[in-house]
Amino acid sequence: LAHDGRLLATVALALVALPSAISGLLNPGGMSGNAGPWLEFVAFLASVIALAGQLALIRLAIGPSITVGAAIVHGFARLPIYFVSLLLLFAGLFVIAIPFAFLLVALGVPLGSKTATMNGPAALVALVFLGVAIFFGVRFILASAVASAEDAGPIAILKRSWRLTAGRFWPLLGFFLTFLAGAIIVLVAVRSAVGVAIGLLVGQIQPLSTSALIVALVQALVSAAISTLFAVMLARIYLQIAGRGEAQASVPSSGI
């Protein structure tokens, strides 16, 4: 267990913490700040690398045991397929969102306004779409595990995740909401506490400053820990549903 923990930590530091720290150092405000296009590209690139990291972490958690290098190669090898499956999923959600958008416009909600307020019916429409998005998110929650454990294409990944989660929606929803709430609480608490402490002790947080470096490192480590925990839990859920024998028989070759 300790050996596997070291392997997971190494991959998480390399593919999750490091890109996140670099992005946070360059742009402490994140995507919501006044970032230029190239900074937004850095943040996007960090997110893509983190996806490869998630696939690598799941590969390590599922087994059979491989080296860190092999896991990283495996993560990047499966990344394009997994990324396309995510694009298909988001495209489907976009199509589903179109009638909801028309309903909101019909109810007098200016979609392009940042200060728009919604009345009761409009809020209900928004909540229904949120429920639809959560439903599909839960049904496809094992897509990353399937992408890492099985030699499947983008559409096959989505179909496989849909089959695996059939009849297990409510337990998976409970897991998803519990983990999401816990992760948000931890991230917000750490960000607030570290940001205030560093601002008082070191100075105002500015791009490429010592303050930004410290905050970025702490947040990156916390994000890496959360990502690792989530990947391991997804791998365990996948193994419980699909079976270890089936998973190991279908793990694609990493090339090493």
N, C-alpha and C positions, 0 to 999 in steps of 0.2 A: 504493500500500500504506500509506504514511504517512497519507494522507487517510482511508482506511478505518479505520486504527488510531485516529485521533482521534475519529471518529464512534463507534466501539465503546467507547472509553474514556469518552466523554461519557454514553452511555446506561448503561453499567455503573455509573458514579459516581452517576447520578441514580436509577436504579431498583434497584440492588443495594447499593451501598456506603452511601448515605445512610439508607435504611430500616434496614439492619443496624446502622449506627452508633447511630441513635436507640434501637433496641431494646436494644443492648448498654449504652448509657449509663444507661437506665432500670433495666435488670435485668442486671447483670454476671454473675449466676449462670446466666443462660439459663433454659430451660424446666425444668431440673432443680433450680433453686433454689426458695426459698420465695416464689414470686411469686403475687400476687393475680390474680384473674380478668382485671382490666383490663390487667395487664402481659402476661399470656398472650395476650390479644387483640391487643396491640401486636405481639408476636412473630409471631402468626399473620398479621396484616395485612402485616408486613414480608415474610413468606414469599410471600404472594399477589402483592405488588408485584414481588418477585423473579421470580416466574413470568412476569409480563408483561414484565419485563426480558429474560428468556431468549428469549421469542418475538420481541422487538424486535431483540435481538442476532443471532438466527438470520436474521431478515429482512434485516438489513444484510449479513450474511455471504453470503447466497444471491444477493442482487442482484435486479433491477438497482438501481443506486445511487439512494438517496433521502435526504432530509434527516433529521436527528436527530428533529425534531418529528414527521415522518411515520412514522418507525419506532416512536416511542413510542405514537402514536395507533394504529398497526397492532397493537402488542403488546397494548394494552388492549382493542382491538376483538375480537381473537381469544381473549383470556383466558377469557371465560365458556365458550366451546365447549371449549377445552382443559381447563379445570377440570372440566367435566362428564365428559370422557373419563377424567380421572384418578379421579374418583369411581367411575365404572363399573369401572375397573381394580381399585381398592381393594375395591370391593364383591365382585368376583369372587374376589379373594384371600381375603377374609373367609369367603366360602362354602367355599372350598377348605380353609380353616384349621379349620373346624368338626369334621370327622372326626379331624383330628390332635389337636385339643383333647380330644375324647372318649378317644382313645388314651392321651394323657398322664394324664388323670384315672384311667383304668383301670389305669395303671401306678403309681398312687399319688402323682402329682405334684400338690400343691395350687396351682392356677393363680393364686389370688388372693394368694399369699404372696410377699413380696419376697425372702425368704431361702430359698426352696425349692431343694433340691438334687436333681439328676436322676441316676438310675442309668443303667447302660449302655443298656438298651433305650429308655428315655425320651430319652436324649441322641441316640440314633440316629433316633428319630421327629422330634426337633427339627431335626436336620441334614437329614433328607429334606425337611421343609417349607421349610427355608432354601434347599435346592437348587431346589425348585419355584418359590419366590419369585424367585430369581435368574434362573431360566429365563424366566419371564414378563417380568421386568424387562428382560432382554436383547432378547426378541422385540418389546417395545414401546418400546425405547430411542429409536426415531426418531419417536415420537408427537409430540414438541414440534416437530420439524422439519416434519412433515406438517401440523401445526396452523398453523404460521406460513407455510408455502409453498403450501398448497393450500386451496381453498375447500370444506372438508369438514366434516361434522357430527361429533359425538362418536363415534358407532359407526363411521362411515366412517374416522375417524382411526385407530382401533385396528385395523380391518381392513387399512388401507393399510400401517401399520407392520408388521403381521404378514406381509403379502406381501413387503414390501421386505426384511425380515430373513430370509426363508425361504432355507435353504441357506447362510446366512452366520453361523450361530450361534456357532461356535467363534472365528472372528476377532473378532466383536463382543464375545464374552465376554472374550477376552484384552484388548481395548481397555478394556472396562468395569472389569475387576478391576485392571488396571494404573493407570488413571486414578484409580480410587477409592482404591487404596492410596497413591498419590503424594499425592493431595489430603489424605487423613487425616494422613499423616506431616507434610506442610507445616503444616497447621492446628494440629496438636498441638504441633509444635515452636515455631511462632510464638507460640501462646497461652502455652506454658510459659515461654519465654524472656522475652517481653514482660511477662507477669504477674509473674515474679520480679523483673525489673529495675525495673519501675515500682513494685512494692511496696517495694523497698529504697530507691529514690531519691526517690519522691514521697509514698508513704504507702499505707496499706491501701486496697484497692479496695472502694469503697462506691458505691451508686447515686447518680448525679448528682455524683460527685466528679471532681476533675481526673484522678485515676488511672483511674477508669472511662472517662472521655472519651478519654484517650490509648490505652488498651487497645482500646476499641471502635473507634476510628478505624483503628488498625493492622489489627485483625482484619477490619474491613469492607473495607479496601483489598485485603487478601489474598483474601478471599472473592470480591470483585468480579473480581479477576484470574483466579481459578480458574473462576468462572462464565463469564467471557468466553471463556476458552480452551476450555471444554467446549462452549459454544454454537457456536463457530466450527468445532470438530472435528465436531460433529454435523451442521452444515450441509455441511461438505465430504464427509462420509460419505454424506449424503442425495443430494448432487449426483452423487457417483460412482455411486451405485446407480440413482437415478431419471433422471439425465441433466439437464443444465442447461436444455436447450430445454423439456422437459416442466415443470420447476420454474418457469421464468419465465412460461410460458404459463398456469400455474394459480395464480400468486400473487394472492391476493384484494386488492381495492382497499382502501387505507387511508383513503380519503375525502379525501385532499389532492392 
